[in-house]
């Protein structure tokens, strides 16, 4: 139980740092690079934060469906960041329609699992 809580906390801390300050998070692990590396680290941060939220919710005894719903929130935040805040989708010439599709899917999952 304590090991699981530690790992969830460790992944959550790393995930938030990578998502908020990707160059700092990457540097803590000895990784340096260009904008593409920072883009990758930022999105990796949202991904591992999602895993940490899922794990944390399960450890706390949350219903599996709700845990999954909670875990999609960081994923959705990653899409919002890439499209509206950091605008990395535009910067790297990524197609927007798949981004919008996955945002709608994630909103539907969040709504179906958390708004019961």
C-alpha positions as CSV (number, residue, x, y, z in Angstrom):
1,X,0.0,0.0,0.0
2,X,2.8,2.5,0.9
3,X,4.8,1.5,-2.1
4,X,1.8,2.1,-4.4
5,X,1.1,5.5,-2.8
6,X,4.8,6.4,-3.2
7,X,4.8,5.5,-6.8
8,X,1.6,7.4,-7.6
9,X,3.0,10.4,-5.8
10,X,6.4,10.1,-7.7
11,X,4.7,9.8,-11.1
12,X,2.2,12.5,-10.2
13,X,5.0,14.9,-9.2
14,X,7.1,14.2,-12.3
15,X,4.0,14.4,-14.5
16,X,3.0,17.8,-13.2
17,X,6.6,19.1,-13.5
18,X,6.9,17.8,-17.1
19,X,3.5,19.3,-18.1
20,X,4.1,22.7,-16.5
21,X,7.8,23.1,-17.0
22,X,9.0,20.5,-19.6
23,X,12.5,21.8,-19.9
24,X,13.0,21.7,-16.1
25,X,11.5,18.2,-15.8
26,X,13.6,17.0,-18.7
27,X,16.7,18.6,-17.2
28,X,16.1,16.8,-13.9
29,X,16.5,13.6,-15.8
30,X,19.5,14.7,-17.8
31,X,17.6,15.3,-21.0
32,X,18.2,18.5,-23.1
33,X,16.9,19.3,-26.5
34,X,14.9,21.5,-28.8
35,X,11.2,22.5,-29.0
36,X,10.3,19.0,-30.1
37,X,11.8,17.4,-27.0
38,X,10.0,19.9,-24.8
39,X,6.8,19.2,-26.7
40,X,7.3,15.4,-26.1
41,X,8.2,15.9,-22.4
42,X,5.1,18.2,-21.8
43,X,2.8,15.6,-23.3
44,X,4.5,12.8,-21.5
45,X,3.8,14.8,-18.4
46,X,0.1,14.9,-19.1
47,X,0.2,11.1,-19.8
48,X,1.9,10.1,-16.6
49,X,-0.2,12.5,-14.5
50,X,-3.2,10.7,-16.0
51,X,-1.7,7.4,-14.9
52,X,-1.0,8.8,-11.4
53,X,-4.6,10.1,-11.1
54,X,-6.0,6.7,-12.1
55,X,-3.7,4.9,-9.7
56,X,-4.4,7.3,-6.9
57,X,-8.2,7.1,-7.4
58,X,-8.0,3.3,-7.3
59,X,-5.8,3.3,-4.2
60,X,-8.3,5.5,-2.4
61,X,-11.1,3.1,-3.2
62,X,-12.8,5.1,-5.9
63,X,-15.2,3.2,-8.2
64,X,-13.3,2.0,-11.4
65,X,-15.5,4.0,-13.8
66,X,-14.9,7.2,-11.8
67,X,-11.2,6.5,-11.6
68,X,-11.1,6.2,-15.3
69,X,-13.1,9.5,-15.7
70,X,-10.7,11.3,-13.4
71,X,-7.7,10.0,-15.3
72,X,-9.1,11.5,-18.6
73,X,-9.0,15.0,-17.1
74,X,-5.2,15.5,-17.5
75,X,-5.4,14.0,-21.0
76,X,-8.1,16.6,-21.9
77,X,-5.9,19.4,-20.3
78,X,-3.1,18.3,-22.6
79,X,-5.3,18.7,-25.6
80,X,-6.5,22.1,-24.4
81,X,-2.9,23.2,-23.8
82,X,-1.7,22.0,-27.2
83,X,-4.5,23.7,-29.1
84,X,-5.2,26.8,-27.1
85,X,-2.5,27.7,-24.6
86,X,1.0,26.7,-25.9
87,X,-0.4,26.2,-29.4
88,X,2.0,23.4,-30.1
89,X,-0.5,21.9,-32.5
90,X,-0.1,25.0,-34.8
91,X,3.6,25.2,-34.2
92,X,4.3,21.7,-35.4
93,X,1.7,21.8,-38.2
94,X,-0.4,19.0,-36.7
95,X,-3.9,18.4,-38.0
96,X,-6.6,19.9,-35.8
97,X,-9.5,17.6,-36.6
98,X,-8.1,14.6,-34.8
99,X,-7.4,16.8,-31.8
100,X,-11.0,18.0,-31.7
101,X,-12.2,14.4,-32.2
102,X,-10.2,13.1,-29.2
103,X,-11.3,16.1,-27.1
104,X,-14.9,15.2,-27.7
105,X,-14.3,11.6,-26.9
106,X,-12.5,12.5,-23.7
107,X,-15.3,15.0,-22.7
108,X,-17.9,12.2,-23.3
109,X,-15.9,9.8,-21.1
110,X,-15.5,12.3,-18.4
111,X,-19.2,13.2,-18.5
112,X,-20.3,9.6,-18.6
113,X,-18.2,8.5,-15.7
114,X,-18.2,11.6,-13.4
115,X,-21.6,13.1,-13.9
116,X,-23.6,10.2,-12.7
